[in-house]
């Protein structure tokens, strides 16, 4: 289930509902952990997914960060166990979905809605 307004996704894993989200705090944690910007992290994830050659440490790190929104303090070991229970392909898909939901929605260029052009 997804809440597009807040970028929150819930998923049942091992008989328990888990909340996933990559808010500003989780992205900051990932940036600190990997020494890369959010854009660089997203690019690395997309490249690995495109090649179907994911680094398990990287995937687990992103999975744990997204889980930490709903489970502060979750360890890498706990996240890895949940990833395994979820299935590795499903875990990667879930991380991709939550990452996309975390990005700001692009607004069309031009005047803000509700503004009228000046008459000349």
Order of alpha helices (4+ residues) and beta strands (2+ residues): beta-beta-beta-alpha-alpha-alpha-alpha-alpha
